[in-house]
Amino acid sequence: MQQTHAEMTIDAVRAEMARRRASVRVVSDGTGISKSSLQRRLEGKYPFTITQLSAIARFLNVPLAALLPLDQDAA
């Protein structure tokens, strides 16, 4: 079964957090996104906003594109 864009984004954020061994608390503190809000987004209960993804990308020192799913139809 193919993943949704939201699921691919969550996977990308989780992967970058794992690469840097950054916990939800660390990312929350570093981005200003509340811990509960970040956790709900990582659980897929709510989608990430572009502002949140930008803050996470800056904090993790990765390009924003690393957290956004590639549109397979455009590839």
Backbone bond lengths (Angstrom), bond angles and torsions (degrees), N, CA, C in turn:
res aa  C-N    CA-C-N  psi(-1)  N-CA   C-N-CA  omega(-1)  CA-C   N-CA-C  phi
1 M - - - 1.445 - - 1.535 109.40 -
2 Q 1.312 115.58 135.83 1.457 121.18 -177.07 1.527 110.35 -79.69
3 Q 1.336 115.90 139.08 1.456 121.29 178.36 1.522 111.23 -75.83
4 T 1.322 115.86 152.22 1.457 120.64 173.95 1.525 108.45 -79.61
5 H 1.327 115.87 165.94 1.466 119.74 175.97 1.522 110.85 -59.92
6 A 1.327 117.12 -39.55 1.467 120.41 179.24 1.524 110.92 -61.43
7 E 1.330 117.25 -43.02 1.461 121.02 179.03 1.528 111.50 -65.69
8 M 1.325 116.65 -39.66 1.468 119.77 178.45 1.529 110.71 -66.06
9 T 1.322 116.87 -36.54 1.468 120.51 177.87 1.520 109.90 -65.55
10 I 1.324 116.85 -45.55 1.469 120.57 177.96 1.521 109.92 -58.69
11 D 1.314 117.63 -46.05 1.470 121.19 179.02 1.520 111.45 -60.05
12 A 1.325 117.13 -40.80 1.465 120.90 -179.82 1.528 110.95 -66.35
13 V 1.323 117.00 -42.38 1.469 120.42 178.82 1.529 109.44 -64.28
14 R 1.319 116.42 -47.10 1.469 120.00 179.36 1.535 111.54 -60.24
15 A 1.327 116.82 -40.58 1.466 120.75 -179.47 1.517 110.97 -64.41
16 E 1.329 117.12 -43.93 1.474 119.94 179.31 1.523 110.62 -66.71
17 M 1.332 116.89 -39.16 1.471 119.55 176.60 1.529 109.92 -61.73
18 A 1.317 117.18 -42.63 1.469 120.84 -179.60 1.523 111.27 -65.35
19 R 1.340 116.87 -41.52 1.472 120.02 179.50 1.526 111.18 -58.25
20 R 1.310 115.62 -34.35 1.463 120.47 -178.10 1.521 112.63 -98.62
21 R 1.335 114.92 3.50 1.469 121.69 -178.49 1.528 110.62 52.03
22 A 1.328 115.14 43.46 1.464 122.07 -178.71 1.529 109.11 -101.32
23 S 1.313 116.16 119.89 1.457 121.38 178.96 1.527 110.36 -76.79
24 V 1.316 115.45 169.27 1.463 120.82 176.21 1.530 109.19 -57.67
25 R 1.316 116.94 -43.09 1.471 120.60 -180.00 1.530 111.61 -61.15
26 V 1.314 117.24 -43.95 1.467 121.27 -179.40 1.526 110.47 -63.70
27 V 1.327 116.65 -46.15 1.468 120.09 179.72 1.525 110.05 -66.26
28 S 1.304 116.81 -39.97 1.462 120.85 177.30 1.525 110.73 -59.62
29 D 1.314 116.42 -49.89 1.466 120.67 179.61 1.525 111.77 -62.13
30 G 1.321 116.84 -37.42 1.459 121.09 -176.31 1.514 115.01 -79.35
31 T 1.338 116.33 -18.38 1.459 119.48 -176.49 1.522 113.93 -111.61
32 G 1.320 116.42 -17.55 1.460 119.64 -175.44 1.515 113.30 83.54
33 I 1.339 117.57 4.26 1.459 121.94 174.95 1.526 105.99 -84.38
34 S 1.323 116.96 129.82 1.464 118.32 -177.99 1.526 109.84 -60.11
35 K 1.322 114.58 149.98 1.465 120.00 -178.64 1.525 110.40 -59.91
36 S 1.320 117.56 -43.02 1.469 120.00 -178.81 1.524 111.42 -66.67
37 S 1.316 117.20 -38.18 1.468 120.85 178.49 1.526 110.67 -65.73
38 L 1.315 116.65 -45.00 1.456 121.05 178.76 1.528 110.37 -62.52
39 Q 1.315 116.82 -43.81 1.465 120.81 -179.45 1.528 110.88 -62.51
40 R 1.331 117.52 -43.33 1.470 120.46 179.37 1.525 111.20 -62.56
41 R 1.314 117.28 -36.41 1.457 120.18 178.55 1.526 111.39 -71.37
42 L 1.309 117.01 -38.76 1.460 120.45 177.65 1.527 111.85 -68.41
43 E 1.317 116.68 -23.62 1.470 121.26 176.30 1.526 111.84 -85.94
44 G 1.331 117.06 -6.78 1.453 120.90 178.84 1.517 114.43 83.52
45 K 1.322 117.20 10.85 1.462 120.44 -179.58 1.523 111.67 -73.52
46 Y 1.323 116.84 -32.11 1.461 123.98 177.96 1.519 108.33 -137.96
47 P 1.325 118.14 149.53 1.470 119.83 178.31 1.534 111.35 -78.76
48 F 1.320 115.55 153.08 1.459 120.46 172.28 1.522 108.90 -71.24
49 T 1.318 116.53 146.63 1.464 120.48 170.11 1.521 107.58 -90.84
50 I 1.312 116.33 161.73 1.467 119.76 178.12 1.528 110.39 -64.43
51 T 1.320 116.73 -32.79 1.471 120.69 177.80 1.527 110.27 -64.70
52 Q 1.323 116.62 -42.89 1.467 119.90 177.95 1.524 111.32 -65.02
53 L 1.333 116.40 -44.06 1.467 119.60 179.40 1.524 111.12 -63.69
54 S 1.317 117.25 -37.48 1.475 120.60 177.76 1.524 110.46 -63.37
55 A 1.325 116.45 -43.23 1.468 120.47 179.44 1.527 110.74 -64.47
56 I 1.318 116.76 -41.80 1.465 120.73 179.17 1.530 110.20 -65.37
57 A 1.320 117.35 -43.96 1.466 120.98 178.86 1.528 110.70 -60.09
58 R 1.331 116.57 -45.29 1.473 119.89 178.69 1.528 110.70 -60.86
59 F 1.326 115.91 -45.87 1.459 120.00 -178.24 1.526 111.64 -64.04
60 L 1.326 116.90 -41.26 1.467 120.61 -179.11 1.524 112.90 -83.67
61 N 1.332 115.31 -3.15 1.460 121.79 177.94 1.531 111.98 59.84
62 V 1.339 114.51 48.43 1.457 121.20 175.40 1.523 107.63 -129.46
63 P 1.325 117.60 155.54 1.468 118.81 175.31 1.530 109.83 -66.12
64 L 1.308 116.17 146.12 1.464 120.73 178.13 1.529 110.78 -53.48
65 A 1.322 117.03 -37.34 1.469 121.30 -179.32 1.531 112.20 -58.68
66 A 1.325 117.79 -25.52 1.466 120.78 179.06 1.529 111.69 -66.90
67 L 1.330 116.69 -20.56 1.464 120.64 -178.26 1.524 113.14 -101.11
68 L 1.322 115.74 -5.98 1.471 120.66 -177.76 1.510 110.16 -103.28
69 P 1.318 116.79 136.67 1.465 119.42 -179.31 1.522 111.91 -69.83
70 L 1.299 115.54 144.45 1.452 122.03 175.43 1.515 108.76 -78.30
71 D 1.324 116.19 130.25 1.457 120.12 177.33 1.529 107.40 -73.86
72 Q 1.334 115.99 109.58 1.461 121.08 -175.55 1.524 112.52 -61.71
73 D 1.321 117.90 -28.72 1.466 120.39 178.84 1.525 111.83 -70.19
74 A 1.332 116.39 -27.92 1.470 120.51 -179.03 1.524 111.46 -85.96
75 A 1.348 116.61 -17.43 1.458 120.04 -176.85 1.511 112.28 -75.22
